[in-house]
Amino acid sequence: MTPAKVQIHKLTSVSQVVGFFAVAALLFAAPTLRAQSPEAKGAQTPQVVQGPDERYKVDIMVVVAHPDDEGAASPFIARELDEGKRVAVVYGTRGGNGSNQAGPEHAAALADVREIEARKACAALGVTNVWFLGGKDTASQNVLISLANWGHGERLEEMVRLIRLTRPEVILTFFPGVFIGENHGDHQASGVIAMEGFDLAGDPTVFPSQVAGAEHRLEPYLENLRPWQVKKIYYFDYGGQRNDAPKGSGPSYSVTGMSKSRHMPYWRVAVESFKSHETQAKGYIDTLSKESEEDLQKQATDPQGGWGSEQSFVFGKSAVGGSPTGDMFENVTSAPAPAVQHAAVPAPSTNELGVELGGAWSFYEEFKRAHGLENLPHINEPEIGVQAGGPLEIPIWVRNTTGEAKTIDLAVDAPSGWTTSAGAGPYKSAAGLLASLNVEIMTPAAPISETSKDMSEVTVTATSNGKQIGVIKLQVMLRKRALPQ
């Protein structure tokens, strides 16, 4: 090849390279130029704003304490699912402190088993969204003990999170109060936390990291939920073994209808669901499995209360109005409800020097005022059920807001055979003091029948300088078995 030809070849190669980069630059610039033109701007496809995960949206959230507690409403749940409602169940604990009729496991191992039972029972009803708050199963009748052992603040935060995630229209839960019957402290705690969640989840200043959006998703602690106001809350009828259940305080529903999807009555769906809870009732479940459909039908229609009994609920409060006895979904639409607002109800005036019943009883008085629940059915006189032969503890607040120290005498009047072991006698109270003390009474170990509903009255009278300053009366039922106070 001659030098001239080599030079021509080099020049051609350079031209090709320059041409390539020029074309590439135009190609890369073209989209940019198009995007900057007004016509191209209008033709852009809008980006989609991502909304909440619809897989977890529910109409009804059932908030209970332990696996098997969903049975308090399971026939109604089957009915509502058949009507197209979406249901989630939230358990406060996994039930590790319960009994085990199916095997030797206890404590944490039993909790693992009971969680599986709960998920199977819910699946048998048709509920797939099942959540656990992580509280510790606590055997007592005292809601304050349960709330403390659960870790109240953490459980409430999780409750608010689940409400904001699932966006329920209605909450069903346990009645907040101390009464003889279904009086487990954990049951009460689930009702307290559900009510607190109802009032707080719609407020963006409550647990604000839950409703803060992460910038570029770089902050791992900001959850990007939205505030959500549940529209209504209802409580399970607290009747249990009582004859004075609060009838007419909320809606009632028949559960004897035939499920269109399951081809059996709603109560029968509930029976099949309950069979998953063998740790809690294996003997009873084995009996159910041996019975004919005719025998099951007789049980369902038992006038003393059976699987097929009408399901009644107590109206708690509503953010959208409606009548207490109207349908749960009266006035409920798909539109979000504004966050609830209610004025604090002042506590009733008290004497400068006096006593009052404390513990869970005084807590619920304050709780109802704080959450606008003054219209809930209530028991006229405080009551408790205790095991015969065991102690009865009466918590008392002693108040002295006078300007000087006072001596207060406590006298206890209890039935024959009951012995005051602590708490009676004189106390010296400093000026401006509000303090707590306990009166303890040992009850007689008399034989008690399972069906006995006899009540005894215990009275604590407080005097100061010979003048009566307060009287506390408590109705007590001695029972063959009872949870500790």
C-alpha positions in Angstrom: 0.0 0.0 0.0 1.4 3.4 -1.0 1.7 6.2 1.6 -1.0 8.2 -0.2 -3.5 5.4 0.1 -2.7 4.9 3.8 -3.4 8.6 4.4 -6.7 8.5 2.6 -7.7 5.4 4.7 -6.9 7.2 7.9 -8.9 10.2 6.9 -11.9 8.0 6.0 -11.7 6.3 9.4 -11.7 9.6 11.3 -14.7 10.8 9.4 -16.6 7.6 10.2 -15.9 8.0 13.9 -16.9 11.7 14.0 -20.1 10.8 12.1 -21.0 8.0 14.5 -20.7 10.2 17.5 -22.7 13.0 15.9 -25.6 10.6 15.1 -25.5 9.1 18.6 -25.7 12.6 20.1 -28.7 13.4 18.1 -30.4 10.1 19.0 -29.8 10.6 22.7 -30.9 14.2 22.5 -34.1 13.5 20.5 -36.2 12.2 23.5 -35.1 15.2 25.6 -36.1 17.6 22.9 -39.4 15.8 22.4 -40.1 15.9 26.2 -39.5 19.6 26.3 -42.0 20.4 23.6 -45.5 21.5 24.7 -47.2 18.9 22.5 -45.1 16.1 24.0 -45.8 17.2 27.6 -49.5 16.8 27.2 -49.1 13.3 25.7 -47.2 11.9 28.7 -48.9 9.0 30.5 -49.7 10.1 34.1 -47.8 8.2 36.8 -50.1 6.2 39.2 -50.2 7.3 42.8 -50.1 4.1 44.9 -52.9 3.7 47.3 -53.3 1.4 50.3 -53.0 -2.4 49.8 -56.6 -3.5 49.1 -55.9 -7.1 50.1 -56.2 -6.1 53.7 -59.1 -3.7 53.6 -61.9 -5.0 55.9 -65.4 -4.1 56.9 -65.4 -5.7 60.3 -62.4 -6.1 62.7 -63.0 -8.5 65.6 -60.6 -7.6 68.5 -60.3 -10.4 71.2 -57.8 -11.6 73.7 -57.1 -15.3 73.1 -57.3 -17.9 70.4 -60.9 -19.3 70.7 -62.3 -15.9 71.8 -63.5 -15.3 68.2 -66.2 -17.8 69.2 -68.0 -14.9 71.0 -69.1 -13.8 67.5 -68.3 -16.7 65.1 -71.9 -17.4 64.0 -72.3 -13.7 63.2 -68.9 -13.7 61.4 -70.0 -16.6 59.2 -73.2 -14.7 58.5 -71.4 -11.5 57.5 -68.9 -13.2 55.4 -71.7 -14.9 53.5 -73.2 -11.4 52.9 -69.9 -10.3 51.3 -68.4 -8.5 54.2 -64.6 -8.6 54.7 -63.6 -9.7 58.2 -60.2 -9.6 60.1 -59.6 -11.0 63.6 -57.0 -9.5 66.0 -55.9 -11.5 69.0 -54.3 -9.7 71.9 -52.3 -12.8 73.0 -51.4 -16.2 71.7 -52.9 -17.9 74.8 -49.7 -19.4 76.3 -51.1 -19.3 79.9 -54.2 -21.4 79.1 -55.0 -25.0 79.6 -54.1 -27.9 77.3 -56.5 -30.7 76.9 -54.9 -32.1 73.7 -51.2 -32.5 74.7 -48.5 -31.8 77.3 -47.3 -28.4 75.8 -47.6 -25.3 78.0 -46.3 -21.7 78.0 -44.5 -20.6 74.8 -45.0 -24.0 73.2 -48.7 -23.9 73.9 -48.9 -20.4 72.5 -47.4 -21.7 69.2 -50.0 -24.5 69.1 -52.9 -22.1 69.9 -51.8 -19.7 67.2 -52.1 -22.5 64.6 -55.5 -23.5 66.1 -56.7 -19.9 65.8 -55.6 -19.6 62.1 -57.3 -22.9 61.3 -60.5 -21.8 63.1 -60.6 -18.5 61.3 -59.9 -20.2 57.9 -62.9 -22.6 58.6 -65.1 -19.5 59.0 -63.6 -17.9 55.9 -61.3 -15.4 57.6 -57.8 -15.2 56.2 -56.5 -11.9 57.7 -55.5 -12.9 61.3 -53.2 -10.7 63.4 -51.6 -11.0 66.9 -50.7 -8.0 69.0 -48.1 -9.9 71.1 -49.5 -9.4 74.6 -48.8 -12.0 77.3 -51.7 -14.2 78.4 -52.5 -13.1 81.9 -54.8 -15.1 84.3 -56.7 -12.6 86.4 -59.9 -10.6 86.6 -58.0 -7.3 86.8 -57.8 -5.3 83.5 -55.0 -3.2 84.9 -52.8 -6.3 85.5 -53.4 -7.5 82.0 -52.6 -4.1 80.5 -49.4 -3.9 82.5 -48.3 -7.4 81.6 -49.2 -6.9 77.9 -47.1 -3.8 77.6 -50.0 -1.4 77.1 -48.1 1.2 75.1 -46.7 -1.3 72.6 -49.9 -3.1 72.1 -51.8 0.1 71.6 -49.3 1.2 69.0 -49.8 -2.1 67.1 -53.6 -1.8 67.4 -53.5 1.7 65.8 -51.1 0.4 63.1 -53.5 -2.5 62.2 -56.5 -0.1 62.1 -54.6 2.1 59.7 -53.5 -0.8 57.6 -56.8 -2.6 57.4 -59.2 0.4 57.5 -62.1 -1.3 59.2 -65.6 0.3 59.1 -66.7 -1.5 62.3 -65.0 -3.0 65.4 -66.4 -5.8 67.5 -64.8 -6.4 70.9 -65.3 -7.2 74.6 -67.3 -5.0 76.9 -65.2 -2.7 79.1 -66.3 -3.3 82.6 -66.0 -5.4 85.8 -68.9 -7.8 86.1 -69.5 -11.5 87.1 -69.3 -13.8 84.1 -66.9 -13.4 81.3 -64.6 -11.2 83.4 -61.1 -12.3 82.3 -58.7 -9.3 82.6 -57.3 -10.1 79.1 -60.9 -9.9 77.6 -61.3 -6.5 79.2 -57.8 -5.4 78.0 -58.7 -6.2 74.4 -61.8 -4.1 74.7 -59.8 -1.2 76.2 -57.2 -1.2 73.5 -59.8 -1.5 70.8 -61.6 1.5 72.1 -58.4 3.5 72.4 -57.5 2.5 68.8 -61.0 3.7 67.7 -60.4 7.1 69.2 -56.7 7.5 68.2 -56.1 5.9 64.8 -57.7 8.9 62.9 -55.5 11.4 64.6 -52.3 12.1 62.6 -50.5 13.3 65.7 -50.8 9.9 67.3 -47.8 7.6 66.5 -46.8 10.0 63.8 -44.1 7.8 62.3 -46.8 5.5 61.1 -48.3 8.2 58.9 -45.1 9.8 57.8 -44.0 9.1 54.2 -40.4 8.0 53.7 -38.4 10.2 51.3 -37.0 8.1 48.5 -37.8 5.1 50.8 -34.5 5.7 52.6 -36.0 6.0 56.2 -36.7 2.4 57.4 -38.8 3.6 60.4 -41.4 5.7 58.5 -44.4 3.6 57.6 -46.4 5.6 55.0 -49.8 4.7 56.4 -52.8 7.1 56.5 -54.9 8.0 59.5 -58.1 6.1 59.6 -61.3 6.7 61.6 -63.3 3.5 62.3 -66.9 4.4 61.9 -68.5 2.3 64.7 -67.6 0.2 67.7 -69.8 -2.5 69.3 -69.3 -4.8 72.3 -70.2 -8.5 72.8 -73.2 -8.9 75.0 -71.7 -9.5 78.5 -74.6 -11.7 79.6 -72.6 -14.9 80.1 -74.3 -16.6 83.1 -76.3 -13.5 84.0 -80.0 -12.9 83.7 -79.6 -9.1 83.4 -77.7 -8.9 80.1 -78.1 -5.5 78.4 -80.9 -6.4 75.9 -82.0 -3.7 73.6 -78.6 -1.9 73.8 -77.6 -2.7 70.3 -78.5 -4.7 67.2 -79.3 -8.4 67.2 -78.9 -10.9 64.3 -80.3 -14.3 63.6 -77.7 -17.0 62.8 -80.1 -19.8 61.9 -80.2 -18.9 58.2 -78.6 -21.1 55.6 -75.2 -20.0 54.2 -75.4 -19.7 50.5 -71.7 -20.6 50.1 -71.4 -23.3 52.7 -74.9 -24.9 52.4 -75.3 -25.2 56.2 -76.7 -22.8 58.9 -74.4 -20.1 60.0 -74.3 -21.5 63.6 -73.2 -24.8 62.1 -70.3 -23.1 60.3 -69.3 -21.8 63.7 -69.4 -25.3 65.2 -67.0 -26.6 62.6 -64.7 -23.6 63.2 -64.6 -24.2 67.0 -63.5 -27.8 66.5 -60.0 -26.4 65.7 -59.5 -25.4 69.4 -58.7 -28.8 70.8 -56.3 -27.6 73.4 -59.1 -25.7 75.1 -62.0 -28.1 74.7 -61.0 -31.5 73.3 -63.5 -33.4 75.4 -66.4 -31.2 74.3 -65.2 -31.3 70.7 -65.0 -35.1 70.7 -68.6 -35.2 72.0 -69.7 -32.8 69.2 -68.0 -34.9 66.6 -70.0 -38.0 67.7 -73.4 -36.3 67.8 -75.9 -36.5 65.0 -77.1 -33.5 63.0 -80.5 -33.9 64.8 -78.8 -33.7 68.2 -76.7 -30.7 67.1 -79.9 -29.0 65.9 -81.5 -29.5 69.4 -78.5 -27.9 71.0 -78.6 -25.0 68.6 -82.2 -24.2 69.5 -81.7 -24.6 73.3 -83.7 -21.8 74.9 -81.0 -21.5 77.6 -78.5 -20.5 75.0 -76.9 -22.5 72.2 -75.0 -22.2 69.0 -78.0 -21.0 67.2 -79.0 -18.3 69.7 -79.5 -14.8 68.3 -76.3 -12.8 68.4 -76.7 -9.5 70.2 -74.3 -6.6 70.5 -74.0 -3.5 72.7 -73.6 -0.2 70.8 -70.5 1.6 71.9 -70.1 4.8 69.8 -70.3 6.0 66.2 -68.5 8.6 64.1 -71.3 8.6 61.5 -74.5 8.7 63.6 -77.2 6.1 63.4 -79.4 4.5 66.0 -78.0 2.2 68.7 -80.2 -0.7 67.7 -80.0 -0.1 64.0 -77.9 -2.3 61.7 -74.2 -2.1 62.2 -73.7 -0.6 58.8 -76.4 2.0 59.1 -74.9 5.3 57.7 -71.7 3.5 56.8 -70.4 4.5 53.3 -67.1 4.0 51.6 -66.1 7.6 52.3 -63.6 8.1 55.1 -65.1 9.5 58.3 -63.6 12.6 60.1 -61.6 11.9 63.2 -63.8 11.7 66.3 -64.0 14.6 68.6 -65.6 14.6 72.0 -65.4 17.0 74.9 -63.9 15.6 78.0 -66.5 14.9 80.7 -65.4 16.3 84.0 -65.2 14.0 87.0 -68.0 14.4 89.5 -67.2 16.6 92.5 -65.9 14.9 95.6 -65.6 15.8 99.2 -62.2 17.0 100.5 -62.1 14.0 102.8 -63.4 10.6 101.7 -62.9 7.2 100.3 -63.9 5.5 97.1 -63.6 2.1 95.4 -60.3 1.9 93.5 -58.6 -0.6 91.1 -60.4 -1.6 87.9 -63.7 -0.1 89.1 -62.4 3.4 89.4 -60.4 3.0 86.2 -63.5 2.2 84.2 -65.3 5.2 85.6 -62.5 7.4 84.3 -62.2 5.4 81.1 -65.8 5.8 80.1 -65.7 9.6 80.7 -62.5 9.9 78.7 -64.0 8.0 75.7 -67.5 9.3 75.7 -69.0 6.0 76.8 -71.3 7.3 79.6 -74.4 5.8 77.9 -73.1 2.2 78.0 -75.2 -0.2 80.1 -73.9 -0.4 83.7 -74.3 -2.4 86.8 -75.8 -0.4 89.6 -73.6 -1.8 92.3 -69.9 -2.9 91.8 -69.5 -6.7 91.8 -67.0 -9.5 91.7 -66.9 -13.2 91.7 -64.2 -14.9 93.9 -63.3 -18.5 94.6 -64.8 -19.8 97.9 -62.2 -20.2 100.5 -59.9 -17.6 98.9 -59.2 -13.9 99.5 -61.4 -11.0 98.5 -59.4 -7.8 98.0 -61.1 -4.4 98.0 -58.9 -1.6 96.6 -59.6 1.8 98.1 -58.6 5.3 97.3 -58.2 7.5 100.4 -58.5 11.2 99.7 -57.5 14.1 101.9 -57.4 17.4 100.1 -57.9 19.4 103.3 -55.2 21.6 104.6 -54.3 19.4 107.6 -53.6 15.8 108.5 -56.6 13.6 109.3 -57.2 10.3 111.0 -59.6 8.0 109.1 -61.1 4.8 110.5 -62.2 2.0 108.2 -64.8 -0.5 109.4 -65.7 -3.7 107.4 -69.1 -5.3 107.5 -69.1 -8.8 105.9 -71.3 -11.9 106.1 -70.9 -14.4 108.9 -67.9 -16.6 108.4 -66.0 -14.0 106.4 -62.9 -12.7 108.2 -61.2 -9.4 107.7 -57.5 -10.2 107.5 -56.1 -6.7 106.6 -57.1 -3.1 106.0 -59.5 -2.3 108.8 -58.7 0.2 111.5 -57.3 3.8 111.8 -55.1 5.5 109.2 -53.4 8.9 109.5 -53.5 10.8 106.2 -51.3 13.8 105.5 -52.8 16.9 104.1 -53.3 17.0 100.3 -52.9 13.2 99.9 -54.5 10.8 97.5 -53.3 7.3 98.4 -54.3 3.7 97.9 -54.8 0.8 100.3 -56.4 -2.6 100.3 -58.9 -4.3 102.5 -58.5 -8.1 102.5 -61.2 -10.5 103.5 -60.9 -14.3 103.7 -64.1 -16.0 102.4 -65.4 -19.3 103.8 -64.6 -22.6 102.0 -68.3 -23.6 102.0 -69.5 -26.0 99.2 -70.7 -23.9 96.3 -72.8 -25.3 93.5 -71.8 -24.6 89.9 -75.1 -22.9 89.2 -75.3 -20.8 92.4 -75.9 -17.1 91.8 -76.2 -16.0 95.4 -74.7 -12.6 96.1 -73.4 -11.3 99.4 -72.7 -7.7 100.2 -69.6 -6.4 101.8 -69.5 -2.8 103.1 -66.6 -0.6 104.0 -67.5 2.5 106.0 -65.0 5.3 106.6 -65.3 7.8 109.5 -63.2 10.7 110.7 -63.5 12.4 114.0 -66.8 10.4 114.6 -68.3 11.6 111.3 -69.0 9.3 108.3 -67.0 10.4 105.3 -67.7 7.5 102.8 -69.3 4.1 102.3 -68.2 1.5 99.7 -70.5 -1.4 98.9 -69.4 -4.5 96.8 -71.6 -7.4 95.7 -69.7 -10.6 95.9 -70.5 -14.0 94.5 -68.6 -17.0 95.9 -67.9 -19.5 93.1 -66.5 -23.0 92.9 -63.8 -21.7 90.5 -62.8 -18.2 89.7 -59.8 -16.3 88.3 -57.7 -14.4 90.8 -58.6 -10.7 91.3 
